[in-house]
Amino acid sequence: MKPNQSVLPFINVRAQQNRTPTGRRTSTLARRAALYYAYGRDKAAQLEGRQRGEWMGPNGRIYTHEEVMAWVKTNALACRYTFQGILSIPEGELTAAEFGRAMYKGGQIEDWRLLAHDDTRHRHAHVLWFGDKRMDRQAFLSWQTEVRAELVRLEQQQQANDQTVQQEIALDAGRSRSQDQEVGLGW
């Protein structure tokens, strides 16, 4: 990769029908996705209730896992599709609220639940939402572009803030050494 070339955030969405092979409504696949998002493959974490992050909705509210599971079951049985999204950033440490801000900025999706975690190579968030129709290609690309642009903006803002903090630490260290030298003269 070239020095000034940044890697764009990765955004992917998968849709699954909430139907059994015989056509009956089911919430099984959506519930499995929510469990994986919350606990990964760690069965002990699930038994102990140690989630990888907190569930958040579009209003910025934090939801309990039980609230999310009830929401998942209700919506999966009511809607034809479960949509599973992943938003991943190559650098930085965005919070769940910042990933949520990117989802909000994308528009198109009104009700979702998001869980962000950093137990893999890149910080990322999983998102669940439901609907009876899939987005057409143009609507999806527009949504993806808006979400990606907001993630890039938030990541750049965080990097700028980090640089400012590092500069302030360096200045404080320089002042401290300067004061130590003045005190050391014994005047």
C-alpha positions in Angstrom: 0.0 0.0 0.0 1.2 3.5 -0.8 2.1 5.7 2.2 -0.8 8.2 1.8 -3.4 5.7 0.6 -5.9 4.8 3.3 -7.9 1.6 3.5 -11.6 2.2 3.3 -14.0 0.8 5.9 -15.4 -2.6 5.0 -19.2 -2.8 4.9 -21.1 -5.9 4.1 -24.7 -6.9 4.4 -26.3 -10.4 4.1 -30.0 -11.1 3.9 -31.6 -14.4 5.0 -35.3 -15.3 4.8 -37.0 -16.0 8.1 -38.6 -19.2 6.7 -38.0 -22.9 7.2 -37.5 -25.1 4.1 -41.3 -25.9 4.4 -42.2 -22.1 4.4 -43.0 -21.7 8.0 -41.9 -18.5 9.8 -38.9 -18.9 12.0 -36.6 -16.7 14.2 -33.9 -19.4 14.5 -31.3 -17.9 12.1 -31.8 -14.3 13.5 -31.5 -15.5 17.1 -28.3 -17.5 16.2 -26.8 -14.3 14.6 -27.7 -12.2 17.7 -26.1 -14.8 20.0 -22.9 -14.9 17.9 -22.7 -11.1 17.8 -23.0 -10.9 21.6 -20.8 -13.8 22.6 -18.8 -15.1 19.6 -18.1 -18.8 19.8 -17.3 -18.7 23.5 -19.9 -20.9 25.2 -18.6 -20.1 28.6 -19.0 -16.4 27.9 -22.6 -17.0 27.0 -23.3 -19.1 30.1 -21.7 -16.4 32.3 -23.3 -13.5 30.4 -20.0 -11.9 29.4 -20.9 -10.1 26.2 -18.3 -8.8 23.7 -19.9 -5.3 23.8 -23.2 -3.6 24.5 -26.3 -3.6 22.2 -27.3 -0.2 20.9 -30.3 1.0 18.9 -30.8 3.9 16.5 -31.9 6.2 19.3 -28.5 5.7 21.1 -30.2 3.7 23.8 -28.3 0.7 25.3 -30.4 -2.5 25.2 -30.0 -5.6 27.4 -29.3 -8.8 25.6 -32.7 -10.1 26.7 -34.4 -7.0 25.2 -32.6 -7.6 21.9 -33.5 -11.3 21.8 -37.2 -10.4 22.3 -36.9 -7.8 19.6 -35.2 -10.3 17.3 -37.8 -13.0 17.8 -40.8 -10.6 17.3 -39.3 -9.0 14.1 -38.0 -12.2 12.6 -41.5 -13.7 12.9 -43.2 -10.6 11.5 -40.8 -9.8 8.6 -39.6 -11.8 5.6 -35.9 -11.0 5.9 -33.2 -10.6 8.5 -30.4 -8.4 7.4 -27.0 -8.9 9.0 -24.5 -6.1 8.5 -20.9 -5.7 9.4 -19.1 -2.4 9.6 -15.3 -2.7 10.0 -12.7 0.0 10.2 -9.0 -0.6 9.4 -7.6 1.7 12.1 -8.8 3.5 15.1 -11.1 2.6 18.0 -14.6 3.8 17.2 -17.2 3.3 19.8 -20.6 1.7 19.4 -22.1 5.2 19.5 -19.8 6.2 16.6 -20.8 3.2 14.5 -24.4 4.0 15.4 -23.9 7.6 14.1 -22.7 6.1 10.8 -25.8 3.9 10.6 -27.9 6.9 11.2 -26.1 9.0 8.6 -26.8 6.2 6.0 -30.5 6.7 6.4 -32.7 4.0 4.7 -32.8 1.8 7.9 -35.0 3.0 10.7 -34.8 0.3 13.4 -31.7 -1.8 14.0 -29.5 -3.1 16.8 -25.8 -2.9 16.8 -23.0 -4.5 18.8 -19.4 -3.2 18.5 -16.4 -5.1 19.6 -12.6 -5.3 19.1 -11.7 -8.9 19.8 -10.5 -9.4 16.2 -7.8 -7.8 14.0 -10.0 -4.7 13.2 -12.6 -2.9 15.3 -16.0 -3.6 13.9 -19.7 -3.6 14.6 -22.4 -6.1 13.8 -25.9 -4.8 12.9 -29.2 -6.6 12.7 -32.4 -5.2 11.1 -35.5 -6.6 9.5 -37.8 -6.0 6.5 -40.2 -7.5 4.0 -38.2 -6.3 1.0 -34.5 -6.2 0.1 -33.1 -2.8 -0.8 -32.7 -2.3 -4.5 -29.1 -2.0 -5.7 -29.1 1.8 -6.0 -30.6 2.3 -2.5 -28.0 -0.1 -1.1 -25.1 1.6 -2.8 -26.3 5.0 -1.6 -26.6 3.7 1.9 -23.2 2.0 1.8 -21.6 5.2 0.5 -23.1 7.4 3.2 -22.2 5.0 6.0 -18.6 4.5 4.7 -18.1 8.3 4.3 -19.2 8.8 7.9 -16.9 6.0 9.2 -14.0 7.6 7.3 -14.8 11.0 8.7 -15.1 9.6 12.3 -11.8 7.7 11.9 -10.0 10.7 10.6 -11.4 12.9 13.4 -10.2 10.3 16.0 -6.7 10.2 14.4 -6.5 14.0 14.5 -7.6 14.0 18.1 -5.0 11.3 18.9 -2.2 13.4 17.3 -3.3 16.5 19.2 -3.1 14.6 22.5 0.3 13.2 21.6 1.5 16.7 20.8 0.2 18.0 24.1 1.9 15.2 26.0 5.2 16.0 24.3 4.8 19.7 25.1 4.0 18.9 28.7 7.0 16.7 28.9 9.2 19.5 27.5 7.8 22.0 30.0 8.4 19.5 32.8 12.1 19.0 31.9 12.5 22.8 31.5 11.0 23.4 35.0 13.2 20.6 36.5 16.3 22.4 35.1 15.2 25.7 36.6 14.5 24.2 40.0 17.8 22.3 39.8 19.9 25.5 39.7 19.1 26.1 43.4 18.1 29.8 43.2 
